[in-house]
């Protein structure tokens, strides 16, 4: 199975190629460079693996929530590659990818993801590991940090994402996490998008290009910002 994955929903830009169980990744933190970086990253990965788009099983992308422009870049690039090679697409939650990184690299079993959404809000999701992949315990939200919901579940949570840095005092007080229980620096990466996409693909959750849509959570970013 060969899956190309793209993640550009945060300050980080990354592409990953899952090829026969191995993952190659290119990653760079470049808040305004995603549009220039992502295609060369993809070209390099495909060249190193010796693959053409026609040899891919699917294209996956971080479908948000996240930065409006970044989510659009990932969506459009994935759609373009999939359309040209007649491939299915696997949209993957960028929050889920963040939580999956906590499990893969640190062994976290339950993660509260908070990503700074600007305008005094966060993108929020609570995840628990089930058979090696994250499972969303309640809906994803955009909300003020003091209103972030905590679903019933494990007694030990770990916080991940830029929201824990931007709103550290509020979130730590609200959820009573120890100071060493958060990893604010972690950003969603394409390698976790690839891992989750493989699981989704194997369970028949790939979609057509036309169905591969971004998730912003905010219906009208420009209007809300103006207010």
C-alpha positions as MATLAB code, in Angstrom:
seq = 'XXXXXXXXXXXXXXXXXXXXXXXXXXXXXXXXXXXXXXXXXXXXXXXXXXXXXXXXXXXXXXXXXXXXXXXXXXXXXXXXXXXXXXXXXXXXXXXXXXXXXXXXXXXXXXXXXXXXXXXXXXXXXXXXXXXXXXXXXXXXXXXXXXXXXXXXXXXXXXXXXXXXXXXXXXXXXXXXXXXXXXXXXXXXXXXXXXXXXXXXXXXXXXXXXXXXXXXXXXXXXXXXXXX';
ca = [
       0.000    0.000    0.000;
       1.308    3.426   -0.977;
      -0.298    6.558    0.505;
       0.823   10.129   -0.038;
      -0.138   12.425    2.858;
      -0.180   16.225    3.094;
      -0.529   18.382    6.216;
      -0.425   22.200    6.112;
      -3.060   23.260    8.661;
      -0.618   24.899   11.109;
       2.693   26.772   10.968;
       4.301   23.504    9.861;
       4.293   22.240    6.295;
       4.824   18.522    5.752;
       4.401   15.721    3.266;
       4.787   12.012    3.937;
       4.817    8.854    1.881;
       3.716    5.576    3.429;
       5.238    2.901    1.225;
       5.015   -0.797    2.120;
       4.819   -0.062    5.832;
       7.663    2.506    5.902;
       7.114    6.246    6.197;
       9.221    8.936    4.564;
       8.547   12.525    5.581;
       9.592   16.061    4.730;
       8.769   18.658    7.383;
       9.467   22.348    7.851;
       8.046   25.050   10.099;
       7.364   27.936    7.708;
       4.220   29.910    8.632;
       3.888   31.604    5.235;
       5.780   29.192    2.996;
       3.386   26.282    2.568;
       2.436   27.113   -1.016;
       6.086   27.187   -2.103;
       7.223   24.168   -0.102;
       4.582   21.471   -0.432;
       4.953   20.504   -4.104;
       8.781   20.222   -3.970;
       8.412   18.105   -0.830;
       6.024   15.781   -2.632;
       8.239   15.581   -5.721;
      11.263   14.694   -3.597;
       9.422   11.955   -1.703;
       8.049   10.399   -4.882;
      11.489   10.526   -6.490;
      13.227    8.924   -3.506;
      10.639    6.115   -3.469;
      10.721    5.721   -7.235;
       6.952    6.050   -7.517;
       4.619    7.808   -9.898;
       1.185    9.097   -8.820;
      -0.426    6.179  -10.661;
       1.317    3.784   -8.246;
      -0.322    5.329   -5.204;
      -3.231    3.626   -3.446;
      -4.682    6.925   -2.216;
      -3.907   10.544   -1.372;
      -4.544   11.758    2.185;
      -4.625   15.260    3.579;
      -5.097   17.083    6.864;
      -8.602   18.416    6.318;
      -8.521   20.787    9.282;
      -9.518   22.408   11.461;
      -6.657   24.843   11.275;
      -5.420   27.907    9.461;
      -7.848   28.747    6.662;
      -5.211   29.168    3.935;
      -3.231   26.126    5.038;
      -6.268   23.856    5.025;
      -7.175   25.083    1.537;
      -3.663   24.359    0.263;
      -3.707   20.771    1.531;
      -7.182   20.194    0.124;
      -6.454   21.591   -3.315;
      -3.112   19.800   -3.706;
      -4.608   16.460   -2.651;
      -7.569   16.942   -4.969;
      -5.313   17.853   -7.880;
      -3.046   14.816   -7.506;
      -5.969   12.455   -6.949;
      -7.923   13.812   -9.897;
      -4.948   13.547  -12.252;
      -4.166    9.947  -11.262;
      -7.779    8.824  -10.675;
      -7.161    8.019   -7.010;
      -9.385    7.922   -3.933;
      -8.828   10.508   -1.207;
      -8.707   10.131    2.577;
      -9.474   13.322    4.553;
      -7.946   13.118    8.043;
      -8.663   15.407   10.978;
      -5.659   17.593   11.745;
      -6.554   17.393   15.440;
      -6.625   13.599   15.242;
      -3.188   13.647   13.604;
      -1.902   15.734   16.511;
      -3.347   13.274   19.028;
      -1.918   10.334   17.078;
       1.547   11.896   17.376;
       1.146   11.888   21.145;
       0.493    8.151   21.079;
       3.176    7.227   18.520;
       6.001    9.236   20.029;
       5.094    9.510   23.730;
       2.650    6.702   24.434;
      -0.225    8.983   25.441;
      -3.491    7.053   25.699;
      -5.846   10.038   26.044;
      -5.173   13.454   24.543;
      -6.858   16.843   24.766;
      -5.913   18.730   21.599;
      -6.086   22.513   21.673;
      -4.854   24.493   18.662;
      -4.821   28.280   18.738;
      -7.643   29.457   16.452;
      -6.976   33.168   17.008;
      -9.721   35.624   18.033;
      -9.572   34.281   21.606;
     -10.618   30.752   20.577;
      -9.185   27.269   20.162;
      -9.847   24.286   17.954;
     -10.607   21.519   20.433;
     -10.941   17.742   20.385;
     -10.634   14.907   22.936;
      -9.198   11.584   21.761;
      -8.574    8.144   23.170;
      -6.444    5.366   21.696;
      -8.295    2.295   20.466;
      -6.283   -0.503   18.867;
      -3.394    1.763   18.025;
      -5.303    4.677   16.467;
      -7.065    7.667   17.982;
     -10.826    7.786   18.382;
     -12.728   11.055   18.845;
     -14.682   11.006   22.101;
     -16.919   13.953   21.257;
     -17.264   16.396   18.395;
     -14.511   18.762   17.331;
     -15.187   22.333   18.409;
     -14.086   25.897   17.960;
     -14.666   27.636   21.271;
     -13.232   29.894   23.934;
     -10.729   27.964   26.086;
     -12.784   28.457   29.246;
     -15.697   26.698   27.523;
     -13.790   23.691   26.183;
     -15.794   20.535   27.005;
     -14.326   17.475   28.684;
     -16.107   14.233   27.769;
     -16.352   11.328   30.198;
     -13.414    9.031   29.826;
      -9.925    8.360   31.187;
      -8.701    9.888   34.430;
      -5.285   10.740   32.964;
      -5.255   13.217   30.074;
      -2.393   14.852   28.209;
      -2.660   18.233   26.527;
      -1.185   18.825   23.086;
      -1.157   21.720   20.662;
      -0.449   25.443   20.476;
      -3.600   26.289   22.441;
      -1.987   24.898   25.587;
       0.765   27.476   25.188;
      -1.411   30.431   24.252;
      -4.013   29.727   26.956;
      -1.887   27.740   29.400;
      -3.210   29.236   32.629;
      -6.867   28.906   31.676;
      -6.647   25.363   30.287;
      -4.387   23.959   32.995;
      -6.650   25.362   35.692;
      -9.795   24.128   33.950;
      -8.561   20.574   33.440;
      -6.159   20.319   36.389;
      -3.303   18.971   34.291;
       0.123   18.822   35.865;
       2.675   21.212   34.331;
       4.496   18.274   32.704;
       1.285   16.926   31.144;
       1.188   19.253   28.154;
       3.219   19.410   24.960;
       2.378   22.786   23.507;
       5.089   22.731   20.843;
       3.772   19.724   18.949;
       2.259   20.448   15.525;
       0.297   18.076   13.312;
       2.510   16.183   10.872;
       1.900   14.364    7.628;
       3.332   11.089    8.954;
       0.414   10.788   11.388;
      -2.006   11.743    8.617;
      -0.559    8.814    6.652;
      -0.964    6.396    9.574;
      -4.592    7.387   10.150;
      -5.284    7.370    6.420;
      -4.052    3.791    6.105;
      -6.433    2.705    8.859;
      -9.317    4.607    7.256;
      -8.515    3.229    3.800;
      -8.440   -0.348    5.083;
     -11.872    0.226    6.628;
     -13.421    1.541    3.436;
     -13.446    5.200    4.440;
     -11.762    6.690    1.367;
     -13.866    9.074   -0.718;
     -13.918   10.436   -4.236;
     -12.192   13.691   -5.173;
     -15.552   15.464   -5.208;
     -16.247   14.380   -1.618;
     -12.837   15.382   -0.259;
     -13.733   18.564    1.576;
     -11.958   20.733    4.157;
     -13.302   21.284    7.665;
     -12.941   24.816    9.008;
     -15.401   24.698   11.971;
     -15.796   28.441   11.471;
     -18.411   29.003    8.764;
     -17.318   32.517    7.910;
     -13.815   33.440    8.996;
     -13.775   36.860    7.377;
     -17.113   37.900    8.862;
     -16.189   36.789   12.368;
     -12.813   38.479   12.205;
     -14.424   41.757   11.145;
     -16.723   41.663   14.167;
];
